[in-house]
């Protein structure tokens, strides 16, 4: 259950940098894409306490939505972050996605 709970509340420390902050590509497309990625990650955070403990069906639905939103956020962020910001944020999302995939494959049929 711990891994399942970790897969739900995993993106707390991700900080999407504004275009004026180092570590981002300052283009109109990246400004738009980073704002959309931030919206997706915020939605994940809002959902993270939305399932009662032991409700596997609800957790599986939540994790499927989180996986979709997280994958989209990663794809939007990937070309727009640079250096340490890129490495840290993309790696954290990848690790979170791996946790979600594990829970989906072992607990959600």
PAZAPA-4460 file (N, C-alpha, C; in steps of 0.05 Angstrom, whole numbers, plus 32768, in hexadecimal, padded with zeros to 4 digits):
% residues 109
    n_x    n_y    n_z   ca_x   ca_y   ca_z    c_x    c_y    c_z   seq   type   mol
   8010   7FE8   8000   8000   8000   8000   8011   8019   8000     1      X     A
   8029   8018   800D   803A   8030   800E   8042   803A   7FF3     2      X     A
   8049   8027   7FE1   8051   8030   7FC6   8039   803C   7FB8     3      X     A
   8022   8032   7FBD   800A   803D   7FB0   8005   8059   7FBA     4      X     A
   8008   805E   7FD4   8004   8079   7FDF   8019   808C   7FD5     5      X     A
   8032   8082   7FD3   8048   8093   7FC9   8042   809A   7FAC     6      X     A
   8037   8088   7F9D   8031   808E   7F81   801B   80A3   7F7E     7      X     A
   800B   80A7   7F93   7FF6   80BB   7F91   8001   80D6   7F98     8      X     A
   8011   80D9   7FAE   801A   80F3   7FB7   8037   80F8   7FB0     9      X     A
   803E   80F5   7F97   8059   80F5   7F8F   8065   810F   7F84    10      X     A
   8055   8122   7F7E   8060   8139   7F70   8062   8152   7F80    11      X     A
   8060   814F   7F9A   8061   8167   7FAB   8078   8179   7FA6    12      X     A
   8091   816E   7FA4   80A8   8180   7FA1   80AD   818A   7F85    13      X     A
   809F   8181   7F71   80A4   818A   7F56   809D   81A8   7F54    14      X     A
   80B0   81B7   7F4B   80AC   81D4   7F48   80AF   81DB   7F2B    15      X     A
   8099   81E4   7F1F   809B   81EC   7F03   80A4   8209   7F03    16      X     A
   80BA   820D   7EF7   80C6   8228   7EF7   80B8   823A   7EE3    17      X     A
   80B4   8253   7EEA   80AA   8267   7ED8   80BF   826C   7EC3    18      X     A
   80B8   8275   7EAB   80CB   8279   7E96   80E2   828C   7E9D    19      X     A
   80DE   829E   7EB0   80F4   82B0   7EB7   8108   82A4   7ECA    20      X     A
   8103   828C   7ED4   8115   827F   7EE7   8128   826D   7ED7    21      X     A
   8141   826C   7EE0   8154   825B   7ED3   814A   823E   7ED2    22      X     A
   8152   8230   7EBD   814B   8215   7EBA   8133   8210   7EA7    23      X     A
   8129   8226   7E9B   8113   8223   7E88   811A   8230   7E6D    24      X     A
   810D   8227   7E59   8110   8233   7E3E   80FB   8248   7E3C    25      X     A
   8103   8261   7E37   80F1   8278   7E36   80E6   827D   7E1A    26      X     A
   80D2   826D   7E13   80C4   8271   7DF9   80A6   8271   7DFF    27      X     A
   8097   827D   7DED   807A   827C   7DF1   806F   825F   7DF3    28      X     A
   8079   824D   7DE3   8070   8231   7DE4   8076   8225   7DFF    29      X     A
   808E   8229   7E09   8096   821E   7E23   8087   822B   7E3A    30      X     A
   8082   8245   7E38   8072   8253   7E4C   8057   8246   7E4E    31      X     A
   804A   8241   7E37   8030   8235   7E36   8031   8218   7E41    32      X     A
   8045   8209   7E37   8047   81ED   7E3F   804D   81E9   7E5D    33      X     A
   805E   81FA   7E68   8064   81F8   7E85   804C   8200   7E95    34      X     A
   803C   8213   7E8C   8024   821A   7E9A   8010   8203   7E99    35      X     A
   800E   81F5   7E83   7FFC   81DE   7E81   8006   81C7   7E93    36      X     A
   8021   81C2   7E93   802C   81AE   7EA4   8027   81B4   7EC1    37      X     A
   8029   81CD   7EC9   8024   81D6   7EE4   8006   81D0   7EEB    38      X     A
   7FF4   81D6   7ED8   7FD8   81D1   7EDD   7FD3   81B3   7EE1    39      X     A
   7FE0   81A2   7ED1   7FDC   8185   7ED4   7FE7   817B   7EEF    40      X     A
   7FFE   8185   7EF7   800A   817C   7F10   7FF9   8186   7F28    41      X     A
   7FEE   819E   7F25   7FDD   81A8   7F3A   7FC4   8197   7F3D    42      X     A
   7FB9   818E   7F26   7FA1   817C   7F27   7FA8   8162   7F35    43      X     A
   7FC0   8158   7F30   7FC9   813F   7F3E   7FCA   8144   7F5C    44      X     A
   7FD5   815A   7F64   7FD7   8160   7F81   7FBB   8163   7F8D    45      X     A
   7FA8   816F   7F7F   7F8D   8172   7F8A   7F7F   8157   7F8D    46      X     A
   7F86   8143   7F7C   7F79   8129   7F7E   7F86   8117   7F92    47      X     A
   7F9E   811D   7F9B   7FAE   8109   7FAA   7FA1   80FF   7FC4    48      X     A
   7F8F   810D   7FD0   7F81   8104   7FE8   7F64   80FC   7FE2    49      X     A
   7F5E   80F8   7FC9   7F43   80F3   7FC1   7F39   80D6   7FC3    50      X     A
   7F4A   80C4   7FCE   7F42   80A8   7FCF   7F47   809E   7FEC    51      X     A
   7F33   8091   7FF7   7F35   8086   8012   7F47   806D   8011    52      X     A
   7F56   806A   8027   7F67   8053   802A   7F58   8039   8026    53      X     A
   7F62   8027   8016   7F55   800D   8012   7F43   800D   7FFA    54      X     A
   7F3D   8024   7FEE   7F2C   8026   7FD6   7F3D   8022   7FBD    55      X     A
   7F43   8009   7FB7   7F55   8003   7FA0   7F49   800C   7F86    56      X     A
   7F2F   8009   7F82   7F23   8011   7F68   7F26   8030   7F65    57      X     A
   7F21   803F   7F7A   7F25   805C   7F78   7F42   8063   7F74    58      X     A
   7F54   8055   7F82   7F70   805B   7F80   7F7A   8055   7F63    59      X     A
   7F70   803F   7F58   7F78   8038   7F3D   7F6F   804D   7F29    60      X     A
   7F56   8056   7F2C   7F4C   806C   7F1A   7F5D   8085   7F1D    61      X     A
   7F63   808C   7F36   7F73   80A4   7F3B   7F8F   80A1   7F2F    62      X     A
   7F9B   808A   7F33   7FB6   8085   7F28   7FB7   8086   7F09    63      X     A
   7FA2   807B   7EFD   7FA0   807C   7EDF   7F9F   8099   7ED6    64      X     A
   7F8F   80AA   7EE3   7F8E   80C6   7EDC   7FA8   80D4   7EE2    65      X     A
   7FB4   80CE   7EF9   7FCE   80DA   7F00   7FE3   80D2   7EEB    66      X     A
   7FE3   80B9   7EE3   7FF6   80B0   7ECF   7FF3   80C0   7EB5    67      X     A
   7FDA   80C3   7EAC   7FD5   80D2   7E94   7FDF   80EF   7E96    68      X     A
   7FD7   80FC   7EAC   7FDE   8118   7EB0   7FFC   811C   7EB4    69      X     A
   8009   810A   7EC3   8025   810B   7EC8   8036   8107   7EAF    70      X     A
   802D   80F4   7E9F   803B   80EF   7E85   8039   8107   7E73    71      X     A
   8021   8113   7E72   801D   812C   7E62   802F   8142   7E6C    72      X     A
   802F   8146   7E87   803F   815C   7E92   805D   8157   7E8C    73      X     A
   8066   813E   7E8F   8082   8138   7E88   8088   813F   7E6B    74      X     A
   8076   8137   7E59   807B   813D   7E3D   807C   815B   7E37    75      X     A
   806C   816A   7E45   806C   8187   7E42   8085   8194   7E4D    76      X     A
   808D   818A   7E65   80A4   8195   7E72   80BF   818E   7E65    77      X     A
   80C1   8176   7E5A   80DA   816B   7E51   80EA   817E   7E3F    78      X     A
   80DE   818A   7E2A   80EE   819C   7E19   80F1   81B8   7E24    79      X     A
   80E3   81BE   7E3A   80E3   81DA   7E44   80F3   81DE   7E5D    80      X     A
   80FD   81C9   7E6A   810E   81CC   7E81   812B   81C5   7E79    81      X     A
   813E   81D2   7E87   815A   81CD   7E80   8169   81C7   7E9A    82      X     A
   8181   81BD   7E96   8194   81B9   7EAC   8188   81A9   7EC3    83      X     A
   818F   81B3   7EDB   8186   81A5   7EF4   8168   81A3   7EF6    84      X     A
   815A   81B9   7EEF   813C   81B8   7EF0   8131   81A2   7EDF    85      X     A
   813D   819E   7EC7   8134   8188   7EB5   8139   816D   7EC2    86      X     A
   8152   8169   7ECA   815A   814F   7ED5   814A   8148   7EED    87      X     A
   8146   815A   7EFF   8138   8154   7F18   811B   8150   7F14    88      X     A
   810E   8161   7F06   80F1   815F   7F02   80E9   8148   7EF1    89      X     A
   80F7   8144   7EDA   80F0   812E   7EC9   80F5   8113   7ED6    90      X     A
   810C   8111   7EE5   8112   80F8   7EF3   80FE   80F2   7F08    91      X     A
   80F4   8106   7F16   80E0   8102   7F2B   80C6   80F9   7F1F    92      X     A
   80BE   8105   7F09   80A6   80FC   7EFC   80A9   80DF   7EF2    93      X     A
   80C0   80D8   7EE6   80C4   80BD   7EDD   80C2   80A9   7EF4    94      X     A
   80CE   80B0   7F0B   80CD   809E   7F22   80B0   809B   7F2B    95      X     A
   80A2   80B0   7F2C   8086   80AF   7F34   8075   809F   7F20    96      X     A
   807A   80A2   7F07   806C   8092   7EF3   8072   8074   7EF6    97      X     A
   808B   806E   7EFD   8092   8052   7F02   8083   8047   7F1A    98      X     A
   8081   8056   7F2F   8071   804E   7F46   8054   8049   7F3F    99      X     A
   8049   805B   7F2F   802D   8058   7F27   802A   803F   7F16   100      X     A
   803C   803B   7F03   803A   8023   7EF2   803B   800A   7F02   101      X     A
   804D   800A   7F17   804F   7FF3   7F28   8035   7FED   7F36   102      X     A
   8029   8001   7F42   8010   7FFD   7F51   7FFA   7FF5   7F3D   103      X     A
   7FF8   8002   7F26   7FE4   7FFA   7F13   7FE7   7FDD   7F0A   104      X     A
   8000   7FD4   7F07   8004   7FB9   7EFD   8000   7FA4   7F13   105      X     A
   8004   7FAC   7F2D   8001   7F98   7F42   7FE7   7F99   7F51   106      X     A
   7FDA   7FB0   7F51   7FC1   7FB3   7F62   7FA9   7FB9   7F51   107      X     A
   7FAC   7FC2   7F39   7F96   7FCB   7F29   7F93   7FB9   7F10   108      X     A
   7F7F   7FA9   7F0F   7F7C   7F96   7EF9   7F65   7F9E   7EE8   109      X     A
***
